[in-house]
Amino acid sequence: QVQVAESGGGQVQTGGSLTLSCEVSGRPGNSYTMAWFRQTPGKEREFVGLFSWPGSRTSYADAVKGRFTINKEYLKSTLYLRMNSLKPEDTARYYCATSTNRMINSDPRQYNENGYGYWGPGTQVTVSS
């Protein structure tokens, strides 16, 4: 049984920084893609960024590229999302998801929520103007 849990959400002012964590347990293997998505009321859940293993490949949505960074320490179970230069538009509930299959660089499913089978309950990020 795969369990996903996010933490680290909170309120921050425009221009500030915040780091989210995603803990995954019960993983059946060691070949996977993990991703961060976010969602606001009335909008579709949108892709933020991903981490793929093996290879430590990362990819980011244009809206956050250059401001957000995903990393995972070797042999650690926690995936991090470092958010810098936050804007009010970044306000959303942030979700961590994982797929037990590794989606390669050219696979479009990695950018869509339907590509992931396991989700955490989310953590709220609010950026004040």
URWOMO-V986788 format. One record per backbone hydrogen bond with DSSP energy under -0.5 kcal/mol. CO is the residue of the C=O (numbers start at 1). NH is the residue of the N-H. E is the energy in kcal/mol with one decimal. If there is no record, write none. Layout:
co-><CO;CO>
nh-><NH;NH>
e-><E;E>
This chain:
co-><3;5;7;10;12;13;15;16;18;20;21;22;22;23;25;32;33;34;35;36;36;37;38;39;40;46;48;49;50;51;52;52;53;57;59;61;61;64;64;67;69;71;73;77;78;79;80;81;81;82;82;83;86;87;88;92;92;93;94;95;96;97;98;98;99;101;101;102;104;106;107;108;109;109;112;113;118;123;124;125;126;126;128>
nh-><25;23;21;126;128;16;85;86;83;81;7;24;79;5;3;53;99;51;97;48;49;95;46;93;43;38;61;36;59;34;56;57;32;52;50;64;65;67;68;84;82;80;76;24;73;22;71;20;83;69;84;18;15;90;91;94;125;39;123;37;120;35;117;118;33;33;103;104;107;108;110;111;112;115;115;116;98;94;10;92;12;128;14>
e-><-2.2;-2.9;-2.7;-2.5;-2.2;-2.3;-0.6;-2.3;-3.1;-2.5;-2.0;-0.5;-2.8;-1.8;-2.5;-2.8;-2.4;-3.2;-2.5;-2.6;-1.5;-3.1;-3.0;-2.7;-2.1;-2.3;-2.7;-3.1;-1.3;-3.3;-0.7;-1.4;-2.3;-2.6;-2.2;-1.5;-1.5;-2.4;-2.3;-1.8;-3.2;-2.7;-2.0;-1.4;-0.6;-2.2;-1.5;-2.8;-0.6;-2.3;-0.6;-2.2;-3.2;-2.1;-1.7;-0.6;-2.6;-1.9;-2.0;-2.7;-2.1;-2.6;-0.9;-1.6;-1.5;-0.5;-0.6;-0.6;-1.9;-0.7;-1.3;-1.6;-1.5;-0.5;-2.2;-1.6;-2.1;-3.0;-0.7;-2.0;-2.6;-0.6;-1.9>
